Amino acid sequence: MDLSIVIVSWNTRDLLLQCLESVYQEIRTFPLLEMETWVVDNASTDDSVSEVREKYPEVKLILNQNNVGFAGGNNQAISQCSGRYVLLLNPDTVIKPNGLKSLIDFMDANPQAGAAGSMLLNPNGTLQTSCYPAPTLSREFWRLFHLDTIRPYGVYRMSDWDMNSATEVDVIQGASLVLRKEALEQVGLLDDTYFMYTEEVDLCYRLQKSSWLLYWVPESKVVHYGGQSTQQVATKMFLCLYESKLIFIRKHHGWLAAQAYKLTLVLATSIRLILSPLALLEKPSKRQHHLRLAGNYRRLLTTLPRM
């Protein structure tokens, strides 16, 4: 088997069906490539399972009684995959023509590559952030205080990259991430300590520590709608994001770095809350967004001591 595609879904029926159609269009276009598709359903209540069974009976389904998260769900399928490569694919994506074949071709041509990621596109066709520099305490500080607008340090300036050749990177976003099975067997699966977010960051970090290279492959294009599952529980996922970042820093950089990150979060959050009344002067659409964000930051301050 050349490629095993793993999609973890939670209440994203329509987008999931659209994603699967793009996957099977690619499979039909390249019949000589052997591919299998797994869908891990994390206790959806929107008839996702019955629709997938009816329209795509060849899909291998794993049905969970509870939501086991992104890492847990992917690991369930990865442990049963037959492919030389495993593609982690979000259900809110659409594969553009040649999107899968180009990833397989790249991995075949670059045996030192442990993983590669697609060029992610917004629904309007513009470039979406697909990869990041390795997270450090200083980079997290830079991001939290939006200093990348002055000088990119916590992010890549991807708009300056060559859109016709692969670029070596530190971290690939998990929306479309292909992994060499051999590399996974060496470094292990996703760490399911992370319920949501940062699990692919952790995996990329471990791959690099084991001397595997990671690449962004612009020939593989994938439309990513983004946040379709997490929008359903936005506040919980906001808190989950920072908890996962803290887990990563504690795990890979130590207890002291984790405490410093907590202090940085407190400082950044306090400044945001002090400035939040300015949202009342904005247009209604922006005002509501910033007020909701301020509410999330208040929750974060109360949650931090328990993280």
Secondary structure, 3 states (H helix, E strand, C coil): CCEEEEEEECCCHHHHHHHHHHHHHHHHHCCCCCEEEEEEEECCCCCHHHHHHHHCCCCEEEEECCCCHHHHHHHHHHCCCCCCEEEEECCCEEECCCHHHHHHHHHHHCCCEEEEEEEEECCCCCECCCEECCCCHHHHHHHHCCHHHCCCCCCCCHHHCCCCCCEEECEECCCEEEEEHHHHHHHCCCCCCCCCCCHHHHHHHHHHHCCCEEEEEEEEEEEECCCCCHHHHHHHHHHHHHHHHHHHHHHHHCHHHHHHHHHHHHHHHHHHHHHHHHHHHCCHHHHHHHHHHHHHHHHHHHHHHHC
